[in-house]
Amino acid sequence: MLSSGSSTDSITQLDDRIMKLHRWLSSHPYSHPERRYYLLNLANVRLDRLNLLHTNEDLDNAILHFTEVVLLPLHPSDKTGSNVVLCLSILAKALLARFQITRQPGDLESSIDYFHYLLNLDLPLGVRKDVTVGLVKALGSHVELEVGNTTHSTEMLVLCRELLTLDSPGGHLVDAIVILKNLAVAASGESWEEPLDQVIEYMREAIEMCPSGSHSASTALAQTLTIRFMQTHSTGDLHEAIVLADRVIASQPLGDGQNKDKLDALFLSAELSVLRFSVYENSQNLEGAISRIRDSLVYHPPGHNLHSILIQYLADLTKKRSSYFHLTMHPQSANSDTSQEMGASAPQLIGTSDGGPVGWDATFHIRGACSLTTIDQQIQHLEELLSGTVTVTSRHEEYLCALADWNYTRFDRTDDITDLEKSIEWRQMQLASTQRSLSLHAHLTDLGFDLFQAFKRNHRISFLEESILLLRHVIKLGDADARGVVHRLALGGLHRCLLWRWRLIRHREDLDEAILLLQMSINHECSNPPDKLQDACNWANLARRTVHSSVSTAYETAMSWMERSLVFAPTLHTKHAHLVAIQETNKMPLAYASYRVEIGHLEQAVETLEQGRALLWSEMRGLRTSIDQLSVANPALATKLAITNRDLETVTMSIPLEGNGGTDGSSAQGEGGMDMFGQLLKKQRTLLDERDILTSKIQALPGFENFLKTPSFDTLRAAAERGPVIIVNHCEWRSDIIITLHHSPPFLIATPKDFYDRANELADRLSDTRKKHRLESLQYQRTLCSVLKGLYELVGQPVISKLRELNIPEQSRVWWCPTSVFCSLPLHAMGPIPSQDKVKRYFSDVYISSYTSTLSALIKSREPGEQTSDLPSLLVIAPPDKSLPGVKEEIGVIKQVLGGSIRNLILEEATSENAAETLRHHRFAHFACHGVLEAGKPFDASFMLLGHNRLTLLDIVRSQLPAAEFALLSACHTAELTDGSIADEALHLTAAMQYCGFRSVVGTMWAMADTDGRDLAHYFYQSMFSSEDQRVPYYERSAKALRDAAQKLRRERRVGLERWVNFVHYGA
């Protein structure tokens, strides 16, 4: 605001004075000695009126009057001569003010000339400060007027430094800092590094001299540091900018949303966090950005001019989070996707960096959804805009970038090579106009990718060679400069290019470099654990295919990242979604085991399969690891570990109410503006860090060196203490059958070359027939019979031969530890076995079969517990259900067979709450109800209880039943994998019952007939409780009891094949 003094006159009074002054001036000649005095008064009154009404007319008249004052010749009797300097200063400011309204260059040039003239005079200190600041502002406006012209930058810096030397700088320095920031913004697209360094150095010095609370100066410095970061990739600049913004935010009163400094800092903090994520893409930066955006949205509500920008950032970031953690998008997130046709509004789609950090492409998800007509409209509009811009400017560069992107989108749609060639042409022009370091990295990478695509289309080796050169240059720049996400993308692109060239000309150097690039990508700071795992698996596969010397190292690296990538997801649901998303990667442990078999390391192969399968169960068992010995050695550490494990288990088994938070900024927020998922993730990361520290301390104790480490074969062989464990490794590289014994090395059974394909065919045939036909149908009976025969030829016959060779007596117990498709195949029922007496015998008639998901699970099921010799108790959970009339007979049979030999409780009013609680007080459990699967949702597999209440797999997993021994699950699908689940994870109700404490569990591989529950219970309990050998625990009798019951179902009840094969035994 321009000031003439401290007038308190009203508008009427000012108008009256103006009229009187005009009357005097019109009645006196131009040469009158007092004319200057009256003109000066009139100019000042106009300024007073301007300050009240803000009219352009008052500003124009004030300038006119001050100009006349300055130009009037000085009369000997005129006493206003000393005011000429002040008049000239006000005139210069007024001209600058009018320029900012009208943008007329003449006003600005005159303002600068007047300020320059004044500074050549011997001015009082206060006036000199005022004039210096005015000139700095005018020069800054000149830079903004002529974008790219930084000729005044040196003079501005000199003037600003002069301000530092003046006494009591006050607000002048704040003004100078903000002006220099605007200069930096105006020149941000140019090669201006040296002056920018000087600007930042000046700003730091000036802030030290500014009055406390000069937050706009700190914000300006943060913005200027951001501009330099875009040019130099200095992470220190980005970090300092974020710290400065946070300091401004923290210094303002809590809840003071009207404070402009705080509002500016909140928005800047959000933008900086988005920039940090877009350049250094990882989950930590992602969550930080989401949190800061939510903080800013609190103070930028709907209707605020920045609200829509923040909402767009939040929408894009929550989509990225959904991709990271495989979350279901919040409905508002889906609605925020502007993927609908834009039609006439096409020009709004262009999406240059206005409103967002450079490198943040706000339209990438829109371009792919546009019609070809819209794409063509975009290209035409961009070409028109480009023709009106000055070359080698940031705007010119942005239009070239957008043109390249839209032409590539057109190529993606049309597959027309001319569109790709046009994209390449635009990118080459863009590269020539690029000045910013960050843009240079990105443009080189984009051009390299486009050239690679062109090579794949036309096979011109020159395109491949140029792509390799460009991408190598990007990587070299990154190694010497910054290693952001663009650098990581370049690593992947160069890896692919080199592999293509290696396939063409077989230069070993290309292969070695391609593998080295994968290693660099794994170690890259912008690579998340799932990405590292994928790169490690690609490395292992490539190394093995090419017989590269790094194959063992590659597999070890992949195994390490497989576990760490699982920890990356915070809950069981997100962990499982992660495993589903990387199904091909899940085969890696099987491949590594096959490789170890190939080189003769059978024991290590067993260790590998144990380490890489049933990862979810293994992780959860680690949270319930026994601390009995640790409590003796170090009670304090044991207590801390127990608390941390308990809290971590709570987080892992939680289900956030909002999987991904809303994208309108309205979802529930907690500490630090985090949504519910963000809070969950932060808590999990904190607990994991605490657990790692505790584990390290425990492993430093004598005798605890192997605490929570992957078990060795010497430990795992304990699984075979009661009988052989037969591991079937189904792998595309090679498949193997390994028999593990307790007191000897493992034994290998060779498999035919077509073993892998034949097993797949058997599994597919059985699955397809089940989907098309009812289980009791003749078609399914025939298919099951054929599959069991095929399994016997493939697995059963060689296993029986090897067991006999190893002197394992018939009727001994054996445990199957299957992988891949064998997890859904009935190995226990393979056959019939050819015999001379023509009696049909199946594998279970020769050896008593049980299953285990891992060797560790089997060892766990045999650990000493709270078993007693007193009368056991059986809980029967059998809610009344008209669709299961056989349940009443099943309950009657249980009472009849058991009589008074055991205590039993029939729980008919069963709900998920009382069922889980009542299970804690019984050693045995019998479920007689519906079993339900939910496709793609293994944790929702459940027992149907009273009133459609469900006891889900997750409810069971949350339970801890240390006294439990045995459970019979007389319900459908209890040992069946949910569609869309991972075979090697064994996520079914039977495994869940075993995990929560039951040592042995009988389940079903598919649907069961209602009457089979009655018959199975009769034969099973009759066999289990009639044993004369009281030294054998009840739970260890259950496998033989199931075998005996299945035989009687088959021989006495003459049930169909699918009905007795259905029942399987898991555990001890």
Protein Blocks (a to p, Z undefined) as FASTA:
>chain_A
ZZfbjcfbdfklmmmmmmmmmmmmmmpcfklmklmmmmmmmmmmmmmmmmmnopaklmmm
mmmmmmmmmmpccdfklcklmmmmmmmmmmmmmmmmmmmmnopaklmmmmmmmmmmmmmp
ccdfklmmmmmmmmmmmmmmmmmmmghiaklmmmmmmmmmmmmmpghkljmlmmmmmmmm
mmmmmmmmpcckkmmmmmmmmmmmmmmmpcehilmlmmmmmmmmmmmmmmnopaklmmmm
mmmmmmmmmmpcehiakbmklmmmmmmmmmmmmmmmmmmgcfklmmmmmmmmmmmmmmmc
ghiaklmmmmmmmmmmmmmmmmmnopacdfklmmmpcfbcfkjmmmmmnopaehiaehia
fklmmmmmpcfklmmmmmmmmmmmmmmpcehifklmmmmmmmmmmmmmmmmmnopaklmm
mmmmmmmmmmmmpmbfklmmmmmmmmmmmmmmmmmmnopaklmmmmmmmmmmmmmmmmmm
cccfklmmmmmmmmmmmmmmmmmnopaklmmmmmmmmmmmmmpmkbcfklmmmmmmmmmm
mmmmnopaklmmmmmmmmmmmmmmmmmpmbfklmmmmmmmmmmmmmmmmmmmmmmmmnop
aklmmmmmmmmgoklmmmmmmmmccfklmmmmommlmmmmmmmmmmmmmmmmpccfblno
paeopaccdehhiafklmmmmmmmmmmmmmmmmmmmmmmpghilmgoiacdfklmmmmmm
noccddddddfkbccdddddfkbccddddddfklmmmmmmmmmmmmmmmmmpcfkbmklm
mmmmmmmmmmmmmmmmmmmmmmmmnopaehiacddddehjllmccfklgccdddfklpac
dfklmpccdddfbfklmmmmmgccfbdfbdcdddddddddfklmmlmmmmmmmmmmnmmm
bccdddfkbcfklmmmmmmmpfbdcddddddddehilklgccddehhiacdfklmmmpcc
fkbmbdcddbehklcccehiafklopafklmmmmnopabdcddfbdcdfklmmmmmmmmm
mmmmmpfblmbcfklmmmmmmmmmmmmmmmmnopafklmmmpccedZZ
